[in-house]
């Protein structure tokens, strides 16, 4: 059985909710990633901030990324998957919520992230085509 831990990118890093978006952008650039899980004061997942969030929901709206926090960008219920979950559960979670990145949690702590690139490396062509159709299809 292939698990979330088998296909994730290990070593994902939190950004605290109180950190500003300019700091998030700096960390994304340093880590060469497009998204960071946002943690609350107890290091629990409270959202995800993406490079697109910074541009579309902050800069394009005239907000100051040095004053806008990552917590300000956290909307809705964050989605995640347990490290031991089967890859079919990963696909179900990502497809049903139409998300492209999924934090992987083990013992209530972040252990990795699954992105589209991770899926492309580990799924069959048929599984990948199904993912793309469900996540990117306009509804």
N, C-alpha and C positions, 0 to 999 in steps of 0.2 A: 504494500500500500504506500503510495506516494503521499506525503503530508505537506502541510503548509511550510514547516521547517525545512523540508527538502528543497523547496523551490524559492524560498524567500531570499532576499538580499540581507545578509546578517549585518549587524552593527549599526542599525538605524539609530538616529539620535533625536531626542526630544528637543523642543524649544519651549521654554516656560511661557505660560499665557501672558505674563506681565512684560515679556520682551517685546520690543518694537519691531515693526515690519522691516525697517532698514537693517536691523540686526539679523532678522530671518533671511533676508536676501543675501547678506554677507555669508551666513552659514551655508545656505544653499549653494552659493558659488564655490565656497571652499570644499564642500563635500561632493560637488557636481551632481546635485539632485534637484528635482523640481517640486518637491513637497516635503514638509516636515510635520510629524505628529506634534500636537500641542498638549503640554501636560499642565495639570493643575498643581497646586502646592503640595499635593500628596503623590506626585508623579503618576497620576492616573490620566488616561486619555480623555481629553475634553474637546478635541477637534483636530483638524488637519488644515494647514495653511499651504497653499500652492503658489508658485510663481505667478500663475494667472490671477489668483485672488489679489495679490499685491498690485498688479497692473490694473485690473478691471475694477476691483472694488475699493481701491485706495487711490492710486495715482490718477486714474482717469476721472475720478470723482472729485479731484482737487484736494484730497486729504493729504496730510503730511505723514509719510512713512516713518519719520523719526518720532512722531507723537502717537501714531496709531499702533495699538498692541495686537499681538497675535490672537489674544483672547477676543478682541473686537471682531476678528474674522471668523471665529468659531461659530458655526450655525448648524442647527439641527442636531440629531443624534449621531455621534461618531460611530462608524462601523469598524469592526475588527474581527480577527479570527484567532482561535487558539492554535498554538504551534503544532499540536498533534492532530488537528483536523485533516481529513482526507481532502485531496485536491478537488474532488467533486463539490465539497462544501465550500471551498474557496471560490470556485466558479459560480456556484449558486449565489453566494453573498455578493460577489462583484457584479454579476449579471442582473440580479433582482433589484439592486440599488443603483445600477448603472454607474459604477465607480471604477476608476482606473488604477487606484492605488489602495492597498489594504494593509494596515498595521497588523503585525503578528505578535501575539501576547502569550507569555508563558509565566505561570505563577504570578499573574497580575502585573507583570513588567514587560516593557517593550523589548523584543528580541530581534525584530527585523521588519522589513516591508516587502510586500509583493507588488510589483508593477507590471505593466503590459510587457516590458522587456523580459521580465522573469517568466511570464507565461509563455512568451514566444520561444524561449529556450527549452521549456519543459513539456509543452503540450503537443499533442498531435496536430497536424494541419486541420483536421476536422474539428477538434475541440477549439482551436484558436479561431477558426472561421465562425463557429457558433458564438463565441465570446464577442467578437467584433460586431456581428450582426445584432446581438442583443444590447450591447452597450452603446453602440453608435447609431443605431436605427432611430430615426425621428419618430416621435409618437405624438 
